[in-house]
């Protein structure tokens, strides 16, 4: 590994700079033939990539260039990681609209609830120099604008075998208006050794999950408006002790010449009724977001409230604990951003303000451990970025970027409040946490068939989980630590071969221990056949190394290495495309690296991946 790092560093340093205009030209547009679909990606700036959306966007685009999707249950139960950062560190927006999670456990992570049929592109940014960015970057989904002519698009996907579900979508547009519908139905999958959710995770019966969604939008002249409603039921999360029983999300927006006002609201219900749970529990949560966004500014107000109930028996007596899980949080955020493009140098600036307010009646709970806790906080998020880009030749370019950024801690880290029975630790947010400060240096070398990035990040006051004891009562709470992250991302693409690899090393400098929840080294290689009479095929191998760098103080477990082989073929006839894919061809038993104690309702279960299944898709 040491020699790999030395070699890669020399390669990057030999690339003096990177010219975005060079790779923005049509003849240098990168084309990735992924699985049975084609994805084109164009380089924007160092640390950014924009790609058109396809049906398999989640499994492909979001698992490259250092991004990874971590499974927490069935297909609608995933979350996003990148370059050592995770969850709320990465902001996800749709055309600038924020969709914060209503569930304190992030059951309603926005990346898995997006209909790719209505989206045009996705921008993956690892910088913090746009107005809406989180601590480690931004994922932006861009809606496709309605067209004037009549058009119908449709897609259907079905999985059979160890995983059984179906996903159907249809889009109708004409006269600058568009309506889209989506329906998903499925059940808990089986692992390669044939065990289902009942045997592995204590579910009763064989529950099925559903997603029903309708969206609409129009754009007469300079105006644009739209809305959506999405309902999910019985989404299973075996890594927790509860499941998402119902989630209702609605949204509406109105835009004029690039300035937009939007409103979205989520109602979320999760409980343990699908399990053989000896201690029933339930959480109800609501989140309302009102925002105003434009090219250089981002403002929103968020009202978030969650209540939890835990029932059970103690000493043969019924016990019920009522938790004000998120005490009616109000968060106001306003940010400004501007980029000075002074080729070959680019300077990006961001400055904002964030204010939090919670119910003062919940304050005594926090003061029992943190006497200086307050019912309100002010934060000043900011970012300063500098990048230098230069073309070495018509086919070779590189670049270097440096950035300093600070963002407020996530509300869960500040204000979550859960008392648990039977001597289990009380889970308490820390209202006096400091805002993390990140400094990142990124070097990049780019070729039409290869892109290599090496990075290093130092984070001061990064928020980390910790266990403490006070008055003989155990607590799980949070603290600020200093952390160091370093790694590389490699992407290779030729007509008949593509590959991507990533590695992250991360250390808790405060405690001199590995940082928790860091994915191991992973590489994916795809062999692609030539296109012949509308037909093409692929064979893909994915390897993930063992992750032995774990935080023992959080009971994080070592994860063994694993291999997976997928194969498929596609056939294009006219406007219809058919594809057939076998996932996990060798029926391997494996699971991805997970952390087990980052949630107050964690079940401690290893969430295995599905065994072999066949995926059939048709798109029009």
Phi, psi and omega in degrees: 000324181299318182288328175298315179298317181297315180297313182296322180296319179294320179298315182293316184293338177285343177273104190296330184185184185220133180251108182296333180293327179300313185269001173272347181291149184301324185284356178245014178293125183282138179239120177252117177270090188260129181049226179268013182233161179253135180234125177257135181232139177237137180283132179261290175220173178302125180089006180231151176206134178240133184225145171296150180277139172231175183300326183261033185300319186293321184277348184240296184299321183275011175235030179231165172055037178090352176274148176211148178251123183258128181282133174241004181169224180287182189301337179268014187235063182233166177216170192248139175231151173202129174048038177094348178262165189204163171050237185291352174296337183249112180282137176242124180230157172243111184050040178087354183274128176279139175232073182296151179291138173273329178281126177298341179265007179059038171296326182261044174304131190291341188291334183264001182249023184255132179273109184295340182295329181265000181260149179260317184206168176227131177252121177256116182235130177259012177257168180243027187252027163245159191297333187262001189294153170268191184300322185249004177139200190210140168245117183246119172265133181247124179290144172285132181286141178299147182258166181281321183279158180289130179214140175236129175236144180209154177209146178218132178229137177225135175251134179227143181123228179290341174237130182232113174200171177219149182218113181240136179224150176214141180228133177232129180216148179187148176053045176065022176229154187212142174225139184228141175232147179216141176221130179235136179220137179191181179221170179300137183278173174250148176281175182296334177270016171082009181271135180260184184294334178293314182288323186273321193236006174079026176284150176260132181071204180227081184294152176241148180247156180218150170228127176235129188214138173228131176230155177209152175200157177217159179213071175285117179064230181276355182268155173213136180212162180179183180188173179198159170218133181225134181232126174241146180224141172055045175279123190270132180234080184295343178285348176249175176264004176226163179233158178282107181276325178203137175220119182242118181238128172231152184214148170214149181212157177218128184228149177215118178051045175089356177254130189227140168244139183215158177220133170220149181222139179234133168248131186229131177232125174227144176204182184255018187293340179277355184249162169275069188265124181286340182234089182302143178212153182209143176228132173243134183219149174227146176220127176242128179234128175238125186223160175225125186219152178206190186297327186236011181212158180209116178233140173204155173238132183237129175244117188230128179219138179215136179234139184232144176231131176239125182241156179175191179240137176222120182055045178063019178240138177294138181232137174224128179247126178254120182248128168278082194299310171237111192279070173052059182287135168242118179240125174250132181226134177221128182222143174244150182213143174209143178242130176258111183264097183245064187316132009269013181254141176232132179240128180239136181231143177218140178211139181204189177214142178226135178232131177248143175219131178237170178296120183294341179292341179271353186299320179303330178300313181288325183294341177297335179244330182233090185301336182271007182298144181233157180275004176212153179218149172242139176226151177240090176289145179203164176203141174228122182232142180225128178225146178237128184230146183201139174272129177276323177207186180291345182235358184231131180210166179201180181191166177222139178223147177228142185209143172235131184211151177221139178222152178296153173298154177296144182305326179300320181292332182275322197229001181297144186212109182223116170263136184235150184275180171059038175074008179285151184301140170284135181261118187228127170293169181236100185295345182259019177299146174276159178282129178298147177236123184245137172234125185230135171244129185228128177244139186220139176234129188230137178221153180307336180247004185204141174221128182229133180228136173237141186217158173218136183227132171247128180241123173263139178061034173294143184274126182225149179286146178210156177248136179222168176229135181219125182052044178063019177248124178284144178228145163252122185215197186232156177213159174273133177229169170258139183225156178228131179230140178211150180179188178216157174230133182230130175230129180235138181212118172236169183305324185241008180210133172222153181205150171216143182218150178210150177212140180225130171246130184219140184227137171277102185288334180291320183251358181056046178227161175299145176284139185286158173060049178250121179297150178280178173302135180217141178221139179232129182236133182234124171265131185237137181277160170295157174277128182222115180052042178082003182250148176206161180214170179209158172224123186235137177238132178239130178234131173238128180287164173294144174253104180258350177272094183232160179268101182295332182293340177256011181059030175289138187260147172293138180248129179287162178288161178209158176233145174219140178239130176237153178213152180192173177213157180223153179221126181251123175227112184062236181262008182249134177237128179249144175214149179224129184224140173252116182262135183060059186305322183271004179057049182284144174266119182200165173212153181277165180291127183228162171248152193244347186237020181272015183215138183293344180246026180296137179271344182078012182277146167279123181266100181289155174275161181294155171283197184295135173211160181252133179246123177249133181224145173221135181226142180235000000 
